Amino acid sequence: MYKIETPETEADFDVYFDFRWEMLRKPWNYPQGSEKDEYEQVSEHRMIRNNKGEVIAIGRVHMNNSEEAQIRHIAVANEAQGRGLAKMIMSSLEAVARQEGAVRMVTNSRELSTPFFESCGFEVEKEASAELGKLKRQQMVKRLLEHNTILLHPKWCKELQDTWHDSIPISEQMGIKLYQYSGKTLENRASLNKNINLHGTMFAGSIFSLATLTGWGMIFLQLKEKNLMGEIVLGDGNIHYHKPITMQPRALCHIESLNGKFDGLSKDKKCQIKLKVDILDGDTAVAEFSGVYWILPAEPEIQDDIA
Ligand SMILES: CC(C)(COP(=O)(O)OP(=O)(O)OC[C@H]1O[C@@H](n2cnc3c(N)ncnc32)[C@H](O)[C@@H]1OP(=O)(O)O)[C@@H](O)C(=O)NCCC(=O)NCCS
């Protein structure tokens, strides 16, 4: 399970900048140190490590002025590309930009990474100055409107949220909303105010509900992706709470945490899927949920109804 980290210690920053140099400067024979610029101190940095503790993804954002955020130095290790890690980093940087009041994000993208930025909602605006004197770049812009977070398959996302609100009305009272679905990561958010306890933090039972619904929702979306139907039920769930939530409750389920096969459903057999959900307060990891879900084959009459 991948976690987004904010480098804090000198040792964190050493490995963070080493990775930036390895990925974005070394291949063009630039010396160590050339990966840094004058905005490091005023930037927010994010990184992801693998299970050996090695940095495998990074990214940075800083404000150009009160309305404009600039994304720079996003990179993912070659062997970890294509798993949604850059998109995880981007969504964390975008959250920072929105929190800072940015109404648009800009980036100067190398030609090879333009499709990645397009998939995150950026559009090419014009040609930018070449990087390292030779790499052609495009200036790209994403306007930060209220509803343009990364949302793949918006119809399925709406159906999922409507299903929660119709069949589990308390989810609406808790202010649980699908925030982002990239195909690989599902993020849901809840309102702190609606779930507050006497300590001014989020009620643990609400955190558990947010986690179980996020796991449920991820399976719902995977069934859609695979064109399968089934009834999803929670068989077992465990949560470890490390810290209280005092700001912004977020729950993230990444596709790589899913363990189990959906194949049986097409043969009318039930399937078991295990998964993990990370609970964050803003960008701080505060709890971990592990769930075991069962998917029961859809009843024939239900299939008729839907068809
Ligand atoms: C660009 C880069 C950061 C993307 O990292 P990644 O982890 O592979 O990206 P993700 O898996 O998060 O991909 C997210 C989306 O971008 C799309 N994407 C990524 N690279 C793509 C490419 N070369 N062509 C088309 N689409 C691409 C994916 O299809 C995916 O879309 P989806 O979610 O709709 O399926 C990575 O390729 C990289 O580090 N490149 C070298 C460094 C670099 O050029 N950085 C940019 C500096 S400007």
The ligand as an SDF file (V2000), in Angstrom:
LIG
                    3D

 48 50  0  0  0  0  0  0  0  0999 V2000
    5.1350   11.4620  -16.3110 C   0  0  0  0  0  0  0  0  0  0  0  0
    5.2400   10.4920  -15.1290 C   0  0  0  0  0  0  0  0  0  0  0  0
    5.4840   11.3030  -13.8620 C   0  0  0  0  0  0  0  0  0  0  0  0
    3.9140    9.6980  -15.0270 C   0  0  0  0  0  0  0  0  0  0  0  0
    4.0340    8.7980  -13.9040 O   0  0  0  0  0  0  0  0  0  0  0  0
    3.1070    7.4920  -13.7250 P   0  0  0  0  0  0  0  0  0  0  0  0
    3.2110    7.0470  -12.3070 O   0  0  0  0  0  0  0  0  0  0  0  0
    3.4370    6.5140  -14.7710 O   0  0  0  0  0  0  0  0  0  0  0  0
    1.6800    8.0800  -14.0070 O   0  0  0  0  0  0  0  0  0  0  0  0
    0.3080    7.4480  -13.5020 P   0  0  0  0  0  0  0  0  0  0  0  0
    0.4100    5.9560  -13.4510 O   0  0  0  0  0  0  0  0  0  0  0  0
   -0.1050    8.1600  -12.2550 O   0  0  0  0  0  0  0  0  0  0  0  0
   -0.5720    7.8450  -14.7260 O   0  0  0  0  0  0  0  0  0  0  0  0
   -1.6280    8.6940  -14.6090 C   0  0  0  0  0  0  0  0  0  0  0  0
   -2.2870    8.8580  -15.9350 C   0  0  0  0  0  0  0  0  0  0  0  0
   -1.3990    9.4130  -16.9030 O   0  0  0  0  0  0  0  0  0  0  0  0
   -1.4330    8.6470  -18.0770 C   0  0  0  0  0  0  0  0  0  0  0  0
   -0.0800    8.6040  -18.6250 N   0  0  0  0  0  0  0  0  0  0  0  0
    1.0790    8.5950  -17.9450 C   0  0  0  0  0  0  0  0  0  0  0  0
    2.1120    8.5910  -18.8150 N   0  0  0  0  0  0  0  0  0  0  0  0
    1.5640    8.5630  -20.0530 C   0  0  0  0  0  0  0  0  0  0  0  0
    2.0680    8.5360  -21.3590 C   0  0  0  0  0  0  0  0  0  0  0  0
    3.3930    8.5410  -21.5880 N   0  0  0  0  0  0  0  0  0  0  0  0
    1.2070    8.5120  -22.3990 N   0  0  0  0  0  0  0  0  0  0  0  0
   -0.1300    8.5040  -22.1790 C   0  0  0  0  0  0  0  0  0  0  0  0
   -0.6830    8.5380  -20.9780 N   0  0  0  0  0  0  0  0  0  0  0  0
    0.1480    8.5740  -19.9190 C   0  0  0  0  0  0  0  0  0  0  0  0
   -1.8630    7.2620  -17.6390 C   0  0  0  0  0  0  0  0  0  0  0  0
   -2.5160    6.5760  -18.6760 O   0  0  0  0  0  0  0  0  0  0  0  0
   -2.8020    7.5450  -16.4970 C   0  0  0  0  0  0  0  0  0  0  0  0
   -4.0930    7.8490  -16.9600 O   0  0  0  0  0  0  0  0  0  0  0  0
   -5.3820    7.1090  -16.3460 P   0  0  0  0  0  0  0  0  0  0  0  0
   -5.3590    7.3690  -14.8510 O   0  0  0  0  0  0  0  0  0  0  0  0
   -6.4910    7.7950  -17.0450 O   0  0  0  0  0  0  0  0  0  0  0  0
   -5.2030    5.6680  -16.6760 O   0  0  0  0  0  0  0  0  0  0  0  0
    6.3730    9.4460  -15.3330 C   0  0  0  0  0  0  0  0  0  0  0  0
    6.2440    8.8840  -16.6050 O   0  0  0  0  0  0  0  0  0  0  0  0
    7.7820   10.0090  -15.1860 C   0  0  0  0  0  0  0  0  0  0  0  0
    8.3290   10.0600  -14.0910 O   0  0  0  0  0  0  0  0  0  0  0  0
    8.4000   10.3900  -16.3060 N   0  0  0  0  0  0  0  0  0  0  0  0
    9.7700   10.8860  -16.2660 C   0  0  0  0  0  0  0  0  0  0  0  0
    9.9230   12.1820  -15.5520 C   0  0  0  0  0  0  0  0  0  0  0  0
    9.1350   13.3280  -16.1840 C   0  0  0  0  0  0  0  0  0  0  0  0
    9.1430   13.5060  -17.3800 O   0  0  0  0  0  0  0  0  0  0  0  0
    8.4610   14.0890  -15.3100 N   0  0  0  0  0  0  0  0  0  0  0  0
    7.6930   15.2380  -15.7210 C   0  0  0  0  0  0  0  0  0  0  0  0
    8.5570   16.4510  -15.6460 C   0  0  0  0  0  0  0  0  0  0  0  0
    7.7190   17.7670  -16.4890 S   0  0  0  0  0  0  0  0  0  0  0  0
  1  2  1  0
  2  3  1  0
  2  4  1  0
  2 36  1  0
  4  5  1  0
  5  6  1  0
  6  7  2  0
  6  8  1  0
  6  9  1  0
  9 10  1  0
 10 11  2  0
 10 12  1  0
 10 13  1  0
 13 14  1  0
 14 15  1  0
 15 16  1  0
 15 30  1  0
 16 17  1  0
 17 18  1  0
 17 28  1  0
 18 19  1  0
 18 27  1  0
 19 20  2  0
 20 21  1  0
 21 22  1  0
 21 27  2  0
 22 23  1  0
 22 24  2  0
 24 25  1  0
 25 26  2  0
 26 27  1  0
 28 29  1  0
 28 30  1  0
 30 31  1  0
 31 32  1  0
 32 33  2  0
 32 34  1  0
 32 35  1  0
 36 37  1  0
 36 38  1  0
 38 39  2  0
 38 40  1  0
 40 41  1  0
 41 42  1  0
 42 43  1  0
 43 44  2  0
 43 45  1  0
 45 46  1  0
 46 47  1  0
 47 48  1  0
M  END
$$$$
